[in-house]
Amino acid sequence: MEKKKVGEVLLEAGLITPEQLENALNLQKGKNKRIGRILVELGYINEMQVAEALSRQTSTPLVDWENVAVTKDLLSLVPKEIAEKKTVLPIELRDKTLILAMA
């Protein structure tokens, strides 16, 4: 089964209209911008709506930063260079599984 595009997820959720998606896709041509960024810049949706759509698209949960306590012990599990290069942050250790947040 093919993964739905972010625009399709937003459309199915009723957050944008087909016309808004078409307008954003036309503006995206020849630019190096993601469709979500364009939709936000146009004022059609906000960043949280894009994040929620990406979460649904990828079946990846969003992180509620108010409930996350990143400790020095967790930070020490991922070298700083790798964390910066891959844009990840260790947020939890469950048994022997390290849970990472990513941008």
N, C-alpha and C positions, 0 to 999 in steps of 0.2 A: 504494500500500500504506500502510495506517494505521500510525503509529508506536505501539509498545506503551507502555503506562503503566509507570512504575517498579515499581509493585506486581506487575504481571504478569511483569516481568523477574525480580524477586526470587522470585516463585512458581515460575517455570520453572527457575530455577537451584537450586531446592530449599532456599533459604535461609529461607523462611517457609512456613507452612501456609496453606491456604485459610481456616481459622478465624482465624488471626492477622491475615491481610489484612482479612477481614470486620470483625473487632474494631477494627482501626485505622481502617478507612473509616468505621465508625459513630462513632468518637471524633472523626474529622475534621469531621464535619458541623457546620456553624455556627462552625467555628474557622478562623482564617487561618493554618493550619500545613500544611506539606507532609507528604505521607504518609511519606516517608523519615524525617523528624524524629520523627513519632509512633511509628514502628516502633522507632527507636533509644530513645526515651524509655520505651517499654514493655519494653525489654531483649530484643526479639526478634532484633535484628541490631545490628551496630556501624556507625560512620560510614564506615569503609573499604568495607564491603559496599554501602552506599548509593552511595558514590562510584563503585565499580566498576559497579554497575547503571546509574547515570546515564551512565557512559562507554559502556557497551554500547548503551543506549537511543539516545544521540545520535551514536554512532560517532565520539566524540571521545576521544583518548588522555588518560590521566591523566599528570600531571607528577610525576616523581620528583625532589623538591626537593634530594635529596642530590647529584644530577648536574647541577644548574643553577647557573651562575655569572652572576648579574645584574651587569652592569657599568654604570658611569656613562654610557658611550656609549649603551648600550641604553636606559637610563632617559631619556636626553635625547630619544629619538625619539618619546615620547608625553608631551604636556603633563600635568603633575601633576593638573590639574583634570579632564581627560578620564579619566585612569587611575582616579581616585577615583570619578568619577561612573559610569563603566562597569564598575568593579571588575575592571580588567585590569592585567597586568604584562608588559612586553616581556621575553622570555626568550631570544630567538635571532634572528639575522638570517641568513637563507639566501639567497644571491644578492641579490635585491632584494625578498625577501619577509620581512616582520616577523612572527615567531611570538609570539603573545600567550597568556598563561595567564589564565584567568578563574575567578572564584569561582562 
